[in-house]
């Protein structure tokens, strides 16, 4: 535990700065639950409230987190695994030392006070000798005007975004740019600067925030769209973008196992995700009143993908809905996000989300009257009230652990259909 402690502490401090939820000592169970949701969205692995509270020292636990937990923490921070995360942090010299005991603080305090007093005497002596006045202290002006805007440099992927900003009126040294909840996308900018650029590797609707002293001063939307359906093999910040010739569309849209194995240089797909994105404006379709339908299947063999999982993401401008499927024996690993609540297969029976991918599966989900309903092969398998919607729908993502294919996709409500793709024709 002692060996990992400085790196764990650094990770916690980075997450706290990115989330901007105030002091972690004041976080409640809901805050840790929400953090677990964010980690799941980024990594596909759900860390429990208890595990997160242990990491933050809120629950007494003398052992180090498991390597699986540490690797999940690393992926949330944008690294491939914990070993690489530690190497990166050491190279950047950003290790935060865990708090010392109160006795240590007192002992060091005496030394610091003594050194401080000696330094004051020396400085005053120099000022007196040179007849110089102390420099004038400039007070921060957190109510000063701030300018913040963004612009994409292309319509494709990856996509660089230029942020133009002016925070000089705040009279502080630096501000923080938080591009999403992702801690790897949080950067400190000098207020004397005027521009900053970043690369977005995946499509989606993001909200960039300019933060000063913990206050959000300006927000700006970054909408990375696709041109129709785009296939991506996820590899953190090194994704593989599929060419149209790689994707077959005769009978169904998808990628076969042979082609995927060539792309990955591996015949085993566990933990490797193939995603099909369609991200754009959908005519202002309200995420509180819609129906989505698709026919699909995971085409991997059992020797290629043990659980043959599939995840449907309905992306909104404020949130997302996440609906998973898997082989029947793997339903314990599934997690549903209703846009307001997480439902874990660890403490809920999600056996209805297990299916036989030797046949195509008809999946349907709809939100109506603040209630989410999910149907599989025309049978209602899940329904739950929601407390918030995803606002306007901004994208669809269908992801397969391994190879997969999609026959059709339909999205709309009782008044209009905004997407109706039939790939089997």
N, C-alpha and C positions, 0 to 999 in steps of 0.2 A: 504494500500500500504506500509506504514511504517513497519508493522509487517513482511511482506514478503520480503521487500527490501534486507536485508542481504543475504537471501537464494537465491534470484534471482541473486544478484551480484556474489555470489559464483558459481552458475550454469554457468553464462556467462564467468567467468574467466576460469572455467574448460574446457568449449567448446573452448575458444580462444586458450588455451594451446594445446588442442588435434588437432585442425585444422592446427595450425602453419601457418596462413595466414597473420601474422603481426598484428600490432595494429588495433583493431576493429574500431577505429576512422577513419581509412582510407578505411574501407570496402565500396563497392558500392552496387547498387541494385543487380548486378549479384552475388555478394558474398552471400547476404542474400537469394537470390533465390536458390543458390546451397545448402546453409545450410538447407533451407526448404525441398529440395529434400532428403538430408541425413536423416533428421528427419522422413520424410515419409517412407523411406526404412526401418528404424529401428522400427517405431511405427505403421505404417499404417495410421497415421493422418497427414494431410498437414497443416502446419502453414503458413499463408500468409506473404509476404514481410513486409507489414505494421505492422502485429503483432510482427514479430521479431524485427523490428526497434523500436517499442514501448518498447519491453523488454530491448533493449540495450540503451534506452533513446535517440534514434536518432529522434524520433517523440514525441512531447510533449503529455503526457497522464497522468492524475493524478490518475486514478483508477488502481487497481491491475488487472492483467490478470485473466480471468475467470478460474474457477476450472478445466474445461476441458483442457485449455491451460497449466495450471500448471501440471496437471497429464501427459500430453504429454511430457512436459519438463522432468519430473521425469523418465518416461519410457525411454527416450532417454539417460538418465544418468544411466540406469540399475536398477532403483527402480520401485516398483509396482505402487506407486502413490505418490503424492506430500507430504502427511503426512509422509510416510515412508522415502522419500528422506530427509525431514527436520530432522527427527529423526536420520538418518544415519550421516548427516553432523554435527549435534550437538554433536553426540557421538565422531566423529573424530576431533571435534574442528577445523574445516576448514572454518568457516564462514568468508567471506571477508566483511569488513565494507565498505559501499558505500562512495564515496568521500565526504569530508566535504566542506563547503564553503571556498572561498578564504580568507575571514576574519578569519575563524577558523584556516586556515593553517598558516596565519601570526602570530596569537596569539600563536599557539602551536610552531611555529618556534622560537619565542623569547625564550620560555622555553627550547626548545631542544638545542638551541645555548648556553644558559647559563649553562645548565647541561653539555653540551659537553665540554665547556671551563673548567669547574670545574674538570671534569674527566681527561682532558689532563694534568692539573696541578698536580693532584694526581699521575697519571701514570708516568709523568716525574720525580716527586719527588722520587717515588719508584725506578725507573731505576737509577737515580743518586745515591741514597743511596746504592743500591746494585751493582753499577758499571756494569750494564747490558746493552747490546745493544738491540735496538728494533728487533723483529724477522724479518728475511728476507722474503720479499714478493715474492711468486712464481707466475709468470705471466702465464696465460693460454696459451696453445699452441694448438689452434684449428686446426692446420694443422698436428698435430701428427697422427701417424698410429692408426687405429681402427680395431678391429676384431669383427665380428658379424655373427653368424650362428644359425640355429635352427634344431631341430629334434623331430619328433613325437615319442611317447612311445608305440603307438598301432595303429592298422588300423581301430579300431571301434569308436563308439561314446558312451559317451563323450571321448575327446582325450586330454591328457595333452601334452604340447609342452615345451621342454627344450631349452632355449635360452642361448648360450654360447657367452660371450662377453669380450672384454678387451679394455677399454677406458682410461686406466691409463695415457697414454702418453699425453692426452689433458690437464692435470694439472688443472682440475676443480673438484668440489665436487661431482657433479651428472650429469647424462644424463637422457633423457626421452625415454621410450619405448612406441611407438605408434603402436599398433597391427592392428588397422583399424582406420576409421574415428570416431568410436564409443568412446565418452568421457569416458565411463566406462572401456574401455580397454587401458587407458593411465596411465602409472606408472612411478614414478621417481626412478631411480636406482643409487646406489653409484658407483662411478668409481673404487672404491677399490674392488668391487665385481667382480665375474666372471661368475655367473649363475643366471638365473631367470626362473621360471616355470609358466605356465598359462594353464587354462582349456578352450577348445573350445567345446561348447555344440551343435553347428550346423555345418553342412558341408558347404563347400564353398572354394573359392580361396581368400586368404587374403595376404596383403603385410605388413609385420612388418618393422618398421623404427626405427633406433637408432638416436636420435636427440640431438645435443649439441648446446646450446645457439641459438636455433632457426634454426640451419642448419642440414639438413639430412646428416648424415655421412655414414650410411650404410643401405641397404635394403635387406630383405630376404623374399622369398615367403613361405607361409604356405598353403599347399593344403590338406584340410580335405575331403577325398573322402568317397563315400558310396560303398557298395557291391551290385550293382544293385539298385533296388528301395527300399527306406527306408521311412517308415511312421513315422511322428513325430507330436504330439500335442504340439503346442507352449505354453510355460508358462515362458517367460523371461529366466532366468537361471535355470529353473526347468522343462525342457521339459519332456514329456512322450514319450518314444520310444516304438513303436508298435512291438509286436511279429508277426512273420509270420502267426501264427494261428489266430490272430485278423483280418488280412486283407483277405477279400475274393477275389478270382481271377477267379471264375467261371462266365463267361459272361462279367465281367469287374473287374478291380482292384479297391478296395475301402473299406470303413468302413461304416457300417450301423448306423443309428441314435441310435438304442438301445445300441450297443456296445460303441459308443461315449459318450452317457449319463452316462453309468456305469463308464467309465474312468474319466469323469469330475465331477461325482457326482452331475450332474445337467441336467435337460431336456431342458434347454434353452442354445443356442449356440451363442448368439450375442457376438461378440468380441472374440470368441474362434476359432482358426484356426487349421485345419487339413492339413498337408502338406506332399506331396510325393516328395522326392528328388532322383535324379539320378545325382551324381556329380563324374566326372572322366575325363580322357583324351578322347577326341572324335576325335582321329586321326588327330589332328591339324586343325580341321574344322574352317574356317575363319568366324568370326562374321560379316564380311562385304559381305558375299556371302553364304547365307544358306536359307533353307525352313524348317519350323517346322509345323507339322500337328497333331491334336489330336481330339478325340471325347470324350466328357465328359458331366457331369451334376452335379449340386448340388442337393443332394437327401434329404435335410432337408425340413421339413414342415414349413409352414408360422408361426406356433406357436412355432417352434424351432429356426428359424433364420429369422428375419424380412426381410432382403434384399437378403439373399442367394447369397452372393458374391462369386466370384471365381477370382483368380489372377494367371496369368502365368508369371513366371520369366525365362528369358533366361539369364543365368549367364555367363559372360565372365571373362577373366583374368584382364581386366581393368575396366569393367563397367557392366551394365545390361540393359535389355529391360524388361519393365513391361506392361503387357496387362491385363486389368480387364474385367469381365462380372458381371452382376447383374440382379435381377428382374427389369422390366421396370420402376417401380416407384422409383427406387433408383439410377438412373444414375447420379444424381447431386453429389453424393458422390464419383464418380469414378475419378481416376487419371491415366493417361498414361505416361510412360517414354520411350522416343524413343531412348535412349542412349545418347542424347545430349540436349533434351528439355522435360519439363514437360507440359502436357496438362491437365488442370483441368476441371472437370464437372461443376464447379461453374461459369466459364465464357466461356465455350464452350458447344455446343450441342452434347452430347455423347449418344443420345437416341438410336443410332444404336448398342450400346453395351448392351442394355437391351434385355433380352431374356426370353423365357418360359422354365424353367427347368423341366417341366413335361416331356419334350422330350430331348433326347441327342442333344448336340450342336456340330457342326463340326467347330473347330477353326483352322485357319491357319494364320501364319505370316511369312513374308520373308523379307530379306534385299538384295537388288541388286542395283548396280550402285548408292550407297549412298542414298538409299530411302527405308523407311520402309513401308510395305503394310500389312494390316490386313484384313482377310476375315472371315465372319461368315456365315455358311451354304452356302458356295460357292459364297457369295456376297461380293464384295469389300466394306468395311465399313469405311476404314481409310487409308490414305496415306500421307506421309510427308517426305521431304528430311531430312537427318541427316548430322551433321558436324563431327561426330566421330563415330567409331565403338567400339564394345566391345572386339576387337581383338579375340584371339582364344576362342572358346566356351568351358566352363569348367563345365557346369552343367545345369540341368533343374529342376525347382521346380514348382509344380502345387498345389496351396493352395485353400482350401474351407473354407468359414465361416460356420462351421457346418460339416455335413457329405457329402460325395461325392464319385463319382466313375469315372473311366477312362476306355474307351473301347480299345483305341489304341493310340500309339505315334510313330511318324516317324520324323527323323531328318537327313538332308543331303543337298546336292546341286546337280547341274546338272551332276557332275562326279561320285559321290559316295553317298551311304546311310550308316550312321554310327550308327543309332539306328532305329530299326523297331520292336516294341513290339505289339503283338496282344493279348489282354487279354480276348477277347470274345471266344477264341477257347478252 
